Amino acid sequence: MLSAPAARKRKWMTGGAHEEPAQRLAREYEDGQSFRDPAEAHGRSYGFVHRVLTEAEVPPRSRGGDVHSGTTRPVR
């Protein structure tokens, strides 16, 4: 019987350890990536990325559409 691969433990980040990842994630987010893209690329959860960017006071974009092509949904 095949077993699932063991889940990789992530290293806890405390205090000032968030500064460098926050800068990197903020840059990627400001370049147009969603919260999910860098989360997947760096092996972190959506919640981690959301929390780090919120703590870094990165303003969230409005929801909807492709940020690069200008095909966003109309704001209601």
Phi and psi in radians as a Rosetta constraint file:
Dihedral C 1 N 2 CA 2 C 2 CIRCULARHARMONIC -1.441 0.35
Dihedral N 2 CA 2 C 2 N 3 CIRCULARHARMONIC 2.412 0.35
Dihedral C 2 N 3 CA 3 C 3 CIRCULARHARMONIC -1.899 0.35
Dihedral N 3 CA 3 C 3 N 4 CIRCULARHARMONIC 2.686 0.35
Dihedral C 3 N 4 CA 4 C 4 CIRCULARHARMONIC -1.224 0.35
Dihedral N 4 CA 4 C 4 N 5 CIRCULARHARMONIC 2.555 0.35
Dihedral C 4 N 5 CA 5 C 5 CIRCULARHARMONIC -1.120 0.35
Dihedral N 5 CA 5 C 5 N 6 CIRCULARHARMONIC 2.571 0.35
Dihedral C 5 N 6 CA 6 C 6 CIRCULARHARMONIC -1.116 0.35
Dihedral N 6 CA 6 C 6 N 7 CIRCULARHARMONIC 2.417 0.35
Dihedral C 6 N 7 CA 7 C 7 CIRCULARHARMONIC -1.195 0.35
Dihedral N 7 CA 7 C 7 N 8 CIRCULARHARMONIC 2.375 0.35
Dihedral C 7 N 8 CA 8 C 8 CIRCULARHARMONIC -1.420 0.35
Dihedral N 8 CA 8 C 8 N 9 CIRCULARHARMONIC 2.224 0.35
Dihedral C 8 N 9 CA 9 C 9 CIRCULARHARMONIC -1.312 0.35
Dihedral N 9 CA 9 C 9 N 10 CIRCULARHARMONIC 2.377 0.35
Dihedral C 9 N 10 CA 10 C 10 CIRCULARHARMONIC -1.640 0.35
Dihedral N 10 CA 10 C 10 N 11 CIRCULARHARMONIC 2.574 0.35
Dihedral C 10 N 11 CA 11 C 11 CIRCULARHARMONIC -1.338 0.35
Dihedral N 11 CA 11 C 11 N 12 CIRCULARHARMONIC 2.334 0.35
Dihedral C 11 N 12 CA 12 C 12 CIRCULARHARMONIC -1.188 0.35
Dihedral N 12 CA 12 C 12 N 13 CIRCULARHARMONIC 2.459 0.35
Dihedral C 12 N 13 CA 13 C 13 CIRCULARHARMONIC -2.044 0.35
Dihedral N 13 CA 13 C 13 N 14 CIRCULARHARMONIC 2.163 0.35
Dihedral C 13 N 14 CA 14 C 14 CIRCULARHARMONIC -2.232 0.35
Dihedral N 14 CA 14 C 14 N 15 CIRCULARHARMONIC 2.760 0.35
Dihedral C 14 N 15 CA 15 C 15 CIRCULARHARMONIC 0.937 0.35
Dihedral N 15 CA 15 C 15 N 16 CIRCULARHARMONIC -2.244 0.35
Dihedral C 15 N 16 CA 16 C 16 CIRCULARHARMONIC -1.228 0.35
Dihedral N 16 CA 16 C 16 N 17 CIRCULARHARMONIC -0.130 0.35
Dihedral C 16 N 17 CA 17 C 17 CIRCULARHARMONIC -1.142 0.35
Dihedral N 17 CA 17 C 17 N 18 CIRCULARHARMONIC -0.281 0.35
Dihedral C 17 N 18 CA 18 C 18 CIRCULARHARMONIC -1.416 0.35
Dihedral N 18 CA 18 C 18 N 19 CIRCULARHARMONIC -0.276 0.35
Dihedral C 18 N 19 CA 19 C 19 CIRCULARHARMONIC -1.082 0.35
Dihedral N 19 CA 19 C 19 N 20 CIRCULARHARMONIC -0.885 0.35
Dihedral C 19 N 20 CA 20 C 20 CIRCULARHARMONIC -1.161 0.35
Dihedral N 20 CA 20 C 20 N 21 CIRCULARHARMONIC -0.831 0.35
Dihedral C 20 N 21 CA 21 C 21 CIRCULARHARMONIC -1.091 0.35
Dihedral N 21 CA 21 C 21 N 22 CIRCULARHARMONIC -0.602 0.35
Dihedral C 21 N 22 CA 22 C 22 CIRCULARHARMONIC -1.103 0.35
Dihedral N 22 CA 22 C 22 N 23 CIRCULARHARMONIC -0.726 0.35
Dihedral C 22 N 23 CA 23 C 23 CIRCULARHARMONIC -1.143 0.35
Dihedral N 23 CA 23 C 23 N 24 CIRCULARHARMONIC -0.752 0.35
Dihedral C 23 N 24 CA 24 C 24 CIRCULARHARMONIC -1.148 0.35
Dihedral N 24 CA 24 C 24 N 25 CIRCULARHARMONIC -0.806 0.35
Dihedral C 24 N 25 CA 25 C 25 CIRCULARHARMONIC -1.144 0.35
Dihedral N 25 CA 25 C 25 N 26 CIRCULARHARMONIC -0.679 0.35
Dihedral C 25 N 26 CA 26 C 26 CIRCULARHARMONIC -1.094 0.35
Dihedral N 26 CA 26 C 26 N 27 CIRCULARHARMONIC -0.741 0.35
Dihedral C 26 N 27 CA 27 C 27 CIRCULARHARMONIC -1.077 0.35
Dihedral N 27 CA 27 C 27 N 28 CIRCULARHARMONIC -0.785 0.35
Dihedral C 27 N 28 CA 28 C 28 CIRCULARHARMONIC -1.139 0.35
Dihedral N 28 CA 28 C 28 N 29 CIRCULARHARMONIC -0.725 0.35
Dihedral C 28 N 29 CA 29 C 29 CIRCULARHARMONIC -1.151 0.35
Dihedral N 29 CA 29 C 29 N 30 CIRCULARHARMONIC -0.754 0.35
Dihedral C 29 N 30 CA 30 C 30 CIRCULARHARMONIC -1.189 0.35
Dihedral N 30 CA 30 C 30 N 31 CIRCULARHARMONIC -0.382 0.35
Dihedral C 30 N 31 CA 31 C 31 CIRCULARHARMONIC -1.417 0.35
Dihedral N 31 CA 31 C 31 N 32 CIRCULARHARMONIC 0.006 0.35
Dihedral C 31 N 32 CA 32 C 32 CIRCULARHARMONIC 1.942 0.35
Dihedral N 32 CA 32 C 32 N 33 CIRCULARHARMONIC -0.061 0.35
Dihedral C 32 N 33 CA 33 C 33 CIRCULARHARMONIC -1.317 0.35
Dihedral N 33 CA 33 C 33 N 34 CIRCULARHARMONIC 2.700 0.35
Dihedral C 33 N 34 CA 34 C 34 CIRCULARHARMONIC -1.411 0.35
Dihedral N 34 CA 34 C 34 N 35 CIRCULARHARMONIC 3.085 0.35
Dihedral C 34 N 35 CA 35 C 35 CIRCULARHARMONIC -1.130 0.35
Dihedral N 35 CA 35 C 35 N 36 CIRCULARHARMONIC -0.589 0.35
Dihedral C 35 N 36 CA 36 C 36 CIRCULARHARMONIC -1.263 0.35
Dihedral N 36 CA 36 C 36 N 37 CIRCULARHARMONIC -0.592 0.35
Dihedral C 36 N 37 CA 37 C 37 CIRCULARHARMONIC -1.061 0.35
Dihedral N 37 CA 37 C 37 N 38 CIRCULARHARMONIC -0.976 0.35
Dihedral C 37 N 38 CA 38 C 38 CIRCULARHARMONIC -1.187 0.35
Dihedral N 38 CA 38 C 38 N 39 CIRCULARHARMONIC -0.494 0.35
Dihedral C 38 N 39 CA 39 C 39 CIRCULARHARMONIC -1.042 0.35
Dihedral N 39 CA 39 C 39 N 40 CIRCULARHARMONIC -0.834 0.35
Dihedral C 39 N 40 CA 40 C 40 CIRCULARHARMONIC -1.184 0.35
Dihedral N 40 CA 40 C 40 N 41 CIRCULARHARMONIC -0.742 0.35
Dihedral C 40 N 41 CA 41 C 41 CIRCULARHARMONIC -1.128 0.35
Dihedral N 41 CA 41 C 41 N 42 CIRCULARHARMONIC -0.576 0.35
Dihedral C 41 N 42 CA 42 C 42 CIRCULARHARMONIC -1.818 0.35
Dihedral N 42 CA 42 C 42 N 43 CIRCULARHARMONIC 0.126 0.35
Dihedral C 42 N 43 CA 43 C 43 CIRCULARHARMONIC 1.193 0.35
Dihedral N 43 CA 43 C 43 N 44 CIRCULARHARMONIC 0.592 0.35
Dihedral C 43 N 44 CA 44 C 44 CIRCULARHARMONIC -2.073 0.35
Dihedral N 44 CA 44 C 44 N 45 CIRCULARHARMONIC 2.907 0.35
Dihedral C 44 N 45 CA 45 C 45 CIRCULARHARMONIC -1.506 0.35
Dihedral N 45 CA 45 C 45 N 46 CIRCULARHARMONIC 2.819 0.35
Dihedral C 45 N 46 CA 46 C 46 CIRCULARHARMONIC -0.990 0.35
Dihedral N 46 CA 46 C 46 N 47 CIRCULARHARMONIC -0.743 0.35
Dihedral C 46 N 47 CA 47 C 47 CIRCULARHARMONIC -1.089 0.35
Dihedral N 47 CA 47 C 47 N 48 CIRCULARHARMONIC -0.670 0.35
Dihedral C 47 N 48 CA 48 C 48 CIRCULARHARMONIC -1.096 0.35
Dihedral N 48 CA 48 C 48 N 49 CIRCULARHARMONIC -0.853 0.35
Dihedral C 48 N 49 CA 49 C 49 CIRCULARHARMONIC -1.076 0.35
Dihedral N 49 CA 49 C 49 N 50 CIRCULARHARMONIC -0.776 0.35
Dihedral C 49 N 50 CA 50 C 50 CIRCULARHARMONIC -1.045 0.35
Dihedral N 50 CA 50 C 50 N 51 CIRCULARHARMONIC -0.817 0.35
Dihedral C 50 N 51 CA 51 C 51 CIRCULARHARMONIC -1.123 0.35
Dihedral N 51 CA 51 C 51 N 52 CIRCULARHARMONIC -0.793 0.35
Dihedral C 51 N 52 CA 52 C 52 CIRCULARHARMONIC -1.113 0.35
Dihedral N 52 CA 52 C 52 N 53 CIRCULARHARMONIC -0.756 0.35
Dihedral C 52 N 53 CA 53 C 53 CIRCULARHARMONIC -1.212 0.35
Dihedral N 53 CA 53 C 53 N 54 CIRCULARHARMONIC -0.616 0.35
Dihedral C 53 N 54 CA 54 C 54 CIRCULARHARMONIC -1.143 0.35
Dihedral N 54 CA 54 C 54 N 55 CIRCULARHARMONIC -0.780 0.35
Dihedral C 54 N 55 CA 55 C 55 CIRCULARHARMONIC -1.106 0.35
Dihedral N 55 CA 55 C 55 N 56 CIRCULARHARMONIC -0.543 0.35
Dihedral C 55 N 56 CA 56 C 56 CIRCULARHARMONIC -1.452 0.35
Dihedral N 56 CA 56 C 56 N 57 CIRCULARHARMONIC 0.049 0.35
Dihedral C 56 N 57 CA 57 C 57 CIRCULARHARMONIC 1.032 0.35
Dihedral N 57 CA 57 C 57 N 58 CIRCULARHARMONIC 0.660 0.35
Dihedral C 57 N 58 CA 58 C 58 CIRCULARHARMONIC -1.438 0.35
Dihedral N 58 CA 58 C 58 N 59 CIRCULARHARMONIC 2.090 0.35
Dihedral C 58 N 59 CA 59 C 59 CIRCULARHARMONIC -1.223 0.35
Dihedral N 59 CA 59 C 59 N 60 CIRCULARHARMONIC 2.332 0.35
Dihedral C 59 N 60 CA 60 C 60 CIRCULARHARMONIC -1.274 0.35
Dihedral N 60 CA 60 C 60 N 61 CIRCULARHARMONIC 2.585 0.35
Dihedral C 60 N 61 CA 61 C 61 CIRCULARHARMONIC -1.380 0.35
Dihedral N 61 CA 61 C 61 N 62 CIRCULARHARMONIC 2.806 0.35
Dihedral C 61 N 62 CA 62 C 62 CIRCULARHARMONIC -1.225 0.35
Dihedral N 62 CA 62 C 62 N 63 CIRCULARHARMONIC 2.740 0.35
Dihedral C 62 N 63 CA 63 C 63 CIRCULARHARMONIC -1.374 0.35
Dihedral N 63 CA 63 C 63 N 64 CIRCULARHARMONIC 2.628 0.35
Dihedral C 63 N 64 CA 64 C 64 CIRCULARHARMONIC 1.864 0.35
Dihedral N 64 CA 64 C 64 N 65 CIRCULARHARMONIC 2.395 0.35
Dihedral C 64 N 65 CA 65 C 65 CIRCULARHARMONIC 1.356 0.35
Dihedral N 65 CA 65 C 65 N 66 CIRCULARHARMONIC 3.015 0.35
Dihedral C 65 N 66 CA 66 C 66 CIRCULARHARMONIC -1.486 0.35
Dihedral N 66 CA 66 C 66 N 67 CIRCULARHARMONIC 2.103 0.35
Dihedral C 66 N 67 CA 67 C 67 CIRCULARHARMONIC -1.260 0.35
Dihedral N 67 CA 67 C 67 N 68 CIRCULARHARMONIC -0.282 0.35
Dihedral C 67 N 68 CA 68 C 68 CIRCULARHARMONIC -1.605 0.35
Dihedral N 68 CA 68 C 68 N 69 CIRCULARHARMONIC -0.558 0.35
Dihedral C 68 N 69 CA 69 C 69 CIRCULARHARMONIC -1.673 0.35
Dihedral N 69 CA 69 C 69 N 70 CIRCULARHARMONIC -0.126 0.35
Dihedral C 69 N 70 CA 70 C 70 CIRCULARHARMONIC 1.336 0.35
Dihedral N 70 CA 70 C 70 N 71 CIRCULARHARMONIC 0.306 0.35
Dihedral C 70 N 71 CA 71 C 71 CIRCULARHARMONIC -1.733 0.35
Dihedral N 71 CA 71 C 71 N 72 CIRCULARHARMONIC 0.867 0.35
Dihedral C 71 N 72 CA 72 C 72 CIRCULARHARMONIC -1.386 0.35
Dihedral N 72 CA 72 C 72 N 73 CIRCULARHARMONIC 2.766 0.35
Dihedral C 72 N 73 CA 73 C 73 CIRCULARHARMONIC -1.279 0.35
Dihedral N 73 CA 73 C 73 N 74 CIRCULARHARMONIC 2.607 0.35
Dihedral C 73 N 74 CA 74 C 74 CIRCULARHARMONIC -1.134 0.35
Dihedral N 74 CA 74 C 74 N 75 CIRCULARHARMONIC 2.519 0.35
Dihedral C 74 N 75 CA 75 C 75 CIRCULARHARMONIC -1.369 0.35
Dihedral N 75 CA 75 C 75 N 76 CIRCULARHARMONIC 2.335 0.35
